[in-house]
Amino acid sequence: MEACLRAGVHYLGISAELETYQLAESMDSRAKSAGIQLMAGAGLFVSYDALAVHLSTRQD
């Protein structure tokens, strides 16, 4: 996530570890300022698939 913040790219993690969610939450304001999204646990729920596809097509 730190590397994604520095590079200005979205983070998409597939693990569903509690610590990963907490880390993403702690970096939320930095991610918003960078214009990126930190998405932890994307492999856990089917609904994330659509969101992941949407994020991959964004140009901003």
TILO-329845 format. One line per 4 residues: number of its first residue (from 1); their letters; for each residue y negated, z negated, x negated of N, C-alpha, C. Coordinates in steps of 0.05 Angstrom, whole numbers. Layout:
BEGIN
NUM	A	Y,Z,X,Y,Z,X,Y,Z,X  ...;
# end
This chain:
BEGIN
1	MEAC	24,0,-16,0,0,0,-25,0,-17  -24,-15,-39,-47,-16,-57,-53,12,-68  -32,26,-76,-35,53,-87,-46,72,-66  -37,69,-41,-47,86,-19,-77,80,-14;
5	LRAG	-85,55,-16,-113,49,-13,-130,62,-35  -120,60,-60,-135,73,-82,-136,103,-80  -114,115,-70,-113,144,-68,-125,155,-42  -130,137,-22,-141,146,3,-121,161,20;
9	VHYL	-96,153,19,-75,166,35,-61,146,53  -51,155,75,-37,137,94,-12,126,81  -4,101,90,21,89,81,40,88,105  64,97,100,85,97,120,110,85,108;
13	GISA	116,60,116,139,46,105,161,45,126  186,47,117,208,47,136,222,20,138  217,2,120,230,-25,122,216,-41,144  230,-60,154,219,-77,176,219,-106,167;
17	ELET	212,-110,142,211,-137,131,185,-150,139  186,-176,147,163,-191,156,140,-190,136  147,-193,110,127,-193,89,111,-167,88  125,-145,94,111,-119,94,90,-117,116;
21	YQLA	98,-127,140,79,-128,162,55,-146,155  60,-169,143,39,-187,136,21,-175,115  32,-161,96,16,-148,75,-2,-127,87  9,-111,104,-7,-90,118,-30,-102,134;
25	ESMD	-23,-124,148,-44,-137,164,-66,-149,146  -59,-160,123,-79,-171,105,-97,-150,93  -88,-125,92,-103,-103,81,-117,-86,102  -116,-95,127,-126,-79,149,-155,-71,146;
29	SRAK	-172,-89,139,-201,-82,137,-206,-63,115  -191,-66,93,-194,-47,70,-184,-19,79  -163,-18,94,-152,8,103,-171,21,122  -183,6,140,-203,18,158,-226,29,143;
33	SAGI	-236,14,123,-258,23,107,-252,48,91  -226,51,83,-217,74,68,-211,97,87  -210,92,113,-203,113,132,-174,121,133  -157,101,125,-128,106,125,-114,86,143;
37	QLMA	-89,92,149,-72,73,164,-49,64,148  -43,38,150,-20,26,137,0,20,158  22,36,159,42,33,180,68,23,168  72,-3,172,97,-16,163,118,-15,185;
41	GAGL	143,-14,178,165,-15,197,168,11,213  160,33,202,161,58,217,190,67,223  209,57,209,236,65,214,250,48,235  235,29,246,247,10,265,246,20,294;
45	FVSY	225,33,302,222,41,330,219,71,332  231,82,353,230,111,357,201,120,362  185,104,375,158,112,382,141,117,357  149,105,334,134,110,310,138,139,300;
49	DALA	160,152,307,164,179,299,141,197,307  133,195,332,111,212,342,85,205,328  80,179,323,56,171,309,56,181,280  79,180,267,81,190,239,76,219,238;
53	VHLS	86,235,256,81,264,257,52,269,262  40,254,280,11,257,286,-5,252,260  0,230,246,-15,223,222,-11,245,200  13,256,199,17,276,178,2,302,183;
57	TRQD	-7,306,207,-22,331,213,-52,328,213  -61,303,210,-90,298,210,-103,307,184  -126,318,186,-140,328,162,-163,310,152  -167,288,166,-190,270,158,-181,248,140;
# end
